[in-house]
Structures are given as C-alpha cells and as structure tokens.
C-alpha cells in the first residue's frame, strides 16, 4: 500500500455524501477527483489518499472518524442517517 493511502470505509463516505444530498459527480467536483475515482473509493475498489481524505474532511467539516466509521456527526441536533 502506498504511503499516501489509508484504508477507508467507502460505504461511510457514500452515506455521508447522500446525507448531504449530493450526487457523486457533485462531490467529486468539490474534492477535485473524477466521479469514477470517487465511485471506486465508495465501493472499496481503491483506498482514498490522505489528500482526498483531507478534502472530504474540509468539504463536510467532519473529523476523520466520520469518514471511516458509521458514527456520523450530528447536525442541528439530529443524527445524520447512515
């Protein structure tokens, strides 16, 4: 595994994207990757690089744990659906 990669739970990233009502191509554009690459991350075919993880953390204003576990952050007093 390359030094820049970190195993992630793509299903968590997908759940977070959907909870925010974003289409795959919209989030891909926001974090500066292709929609194909983001799709591979979400399906677990590739791992997200640290750069991509940082961009996701900034985009969603969440800690790293929200990207790799199903413990998504609360928003306005309600749990974001997983």
VENGIFEN-V376572 format. One record per residue. RES is the residue in three letters. D_FIRST is the distance of its C-alpha to the first C-alpha in whole Angstrom. Layout:
res & d_first
RES & D_FIRST
RES & D_FIRST
This chain:
res & d_first
UNK & 0
UNK & 4
UNK & 6
UNK & 8
UNK & 7
UNK & 8
UNK & 9
UNK & 13
UNK & 16
UNK & 17
UNK & 20
UNK & 21
UNK & 20
UNK & 22
UNK & 25
UNK & 25
UNK & 26
UNK & 28
UNK & 30
UNK & 30
UNK & 32
UNK & 29
UNK & 29
UNK & 25
UNK & 26
UNK & 28
UNK & 25
UNK & 23
UNK & 26
UNK & 26
UNK & 22
UNK & 22
UNK & 20
UNK & 21
UNK & 22
UNK & 20
UNK & 17
UNK & 18
UNK & 19
UNK & 16
UNK & 15
UNK & 18
UNK & 18
UNK & 14
UNK & 13
UNK & 10
UNK & 9
UNK & 11
UNK & 11
UNK & 12
UNK & 15
UNK & 16
UNK & 16
UNK & 18
UNK & 20
UNK & 21
UNK & 22
UNK & 24
UNK & 25
UNK & 26
UNK & 27
UNK & 25
UNK & 23
UNK & 19
UNK & 20
UNK & 22
UNK & 19
UNK & 17
UNK & 21
UNK & 24
UNK & 26
UNK & 27
UNK & 29
UNK & 33
UNK & 34
UNK & 38
UNK & 39
UNK & 37
UNK & 34
UNK & 32
UNK & 31
UNK & 28
